[in-house]
Amino acid sequence: MKIVLTITFLALVSLGHSQNMVNPIIKNYGGVYDLPDADEKIDPTLDYKIVVEVVRASEKPEDVNWALNNVARLLNLHAMAGVPKDKLHVILAVHGAAAFTVRNNEEYKKEYGVDNPNLGIYKELQDAGVKIVVCGQSLIARKIDKDKMVPGIKVASSMLTTMTTYQLKGYAMLIF
């Protein structure tokens, strides 16, 4: 009897964990699970204004930056909940060690010996309407050439002023 209960329990647990991830906006990154029975849910009628401070370095130069993947998850979670694209306003303020991810492929490969794995996620985030800026102070401090960055990423005076400006405009702040 004990074995039957154990097998039944394990089967139920594996069924609960076999749910597939979905990627409604960012197709190749940031997969999420749909939780229709969640107690706390996203309100699809709200206008989501979010500024994200992206500071984490990549753990390995050949891996997509965790923080960028988490931003993809943020977008996918809101889209899965029915938030229309025009009600999702996301700004990324990249700085610190994460600034190295904005190098174009040639510069990244020179530094790390591998292709920049973040090129695809940056493109998908931009295609989804995410505004991406990198801290100009971080670029100078890390000797990153602003003319050798991923296309479409803009230079901000600083992450500090970007974050305070968007917070005063009513944006919620996240730090990854």
N, C-alpha and C positions, 0 to 999 in steps of 0.2 A: 504494500500500500504506500509506503514511504517513497519508494522508487517511482511509482505512478504520479504521485503528487509533485515530486521533484521534476520529472519530465514535463508534466503539464505546466508547471511554473516556468521552466526554461523556454518552452515553446511560446508561451504568452509573452515573455520578455523579448524574445527574438522577433516576434511579430510586431511588437511595439517599436522596435528599433529598426525595422526593415523599411520604413518609410523612405521614399525617394526625395532627394533635394530638388528644389526648383530654382530657376533663375529667370524671373520675369522681365528684368530690365538689363542687367549686366549678365550676359549669356554665358561667359566663360569663367566667371569669378564670383565669389561671394554667395554660393548656394545656401539656401535656407530651407527649413522644414515648415510646412503649413501646419498650424495648430488651431483648427477651427473651434476646439473646445476650450481654448485658453480663457482664463477668468478675466485677465486684463488685456484689452485689445486696442489696436491702433484705431483712431477715429478718422475715417476717410474724408470727412467733411472739413477738416482743419487745413489751414495753409501752413505747411511745414517749412520753416526757415531755420536752417542748421548750418553752423560754421564749425568745421572740424579742424582741430590742431593735429597735424600729422608730424610726429617728432621721432618715432621709433625707427631705428636703423633696421635694415634687413638682417636676419640672423645669419644667413648665408648669401653670398652675392648671386648665386644661381637660383635663388628662390624669390617668388613674388613677395613683396613687402607685406607683412601681416596687417599693418595698419591700413594700407590701400585695399586689401581684400576685405577688411572689416567695413570700410566705406561702401564697397560693393554690396555687402550684406545689408547694410543700412538701407540702401536704395531698393534692393530686392524685397526686404521685409515690408517696406511701406507700399510698394507696388502690389505685392501679394495680398495686402489688406485692402486694396482698392483705392489707394490714394492716387489720383490722376497726376500725370507727369507735370502738368501746369501748376500743381499745388505742392510741388516738392522742389525747394530751392536750397541747393547744397553748395557750400563754398569750402574748398580745402586750402588750408594755410600750412604749407609744407615748410619745415625748418629743421634746424639741428642736424643730426645724423641722417634723417630721412631725405635731406637735400641731395645726397648722392644719388638717389633714385631718379632724379630729373635729368641726369646726363643723357645725351643721345647715345645711340648704340656704340658708335665709334669710340667716344670718350669713356664710356662705361667699360667696354672691352679692354681698352688700354690700361685702365686701372685694375680691373679684376680678372681679366683673362677669359671672361664669358660674356655672352650677349646679355643685354639688359632685359631681365625677365619682366620688368614693369611696363614695357612699351605697350603691350596689349591692354592691360588694365587701365592705363592712362587714356588710351584711345577710347575704350568703351565708356569710361566715366565722362569724358568730354562729349562723346556722342549722345550721352544721356542728359546732357545739359549741366553737368557739374562744372563750376568755375574753379580752376586750379591756379593758385598763385604760390610762388616760392619766395621765401624771405630773402631780400637782397643782402641783408646783413650776413645771413648764413652762407650765401654764395661767395661773398668776399672773404669771409673768415676761412672758408674751406677751399678757396681758390678754384671755384667752379665757374667756367666761362659761360656767361649768360647767352652767348651766341652759339653754344654747343649743347643746347638742352632739347628735351622732348618737344616737338612742335605743339603749339597751342598753350603751353604753360607760360603764364605771365609773371613778371617780377614785381613784388610788392616792396615798399620801403622797408617794411619789417613785418614779422609775424605779430609782434606786440601791437602795432598800430592796426593791423588787419583785424585781429581778434577784437580789440576794443571798439573799432568802428562798426563791425557787424553786430556786436552785442548791443551797442547803443541803437542800432536799427531794428532791434527786436529778435535777433537770431539766437537760438539756443546754442550753447557751446558744448562740444564734446572734445575729448582729448584721447588720441590713439597713439 
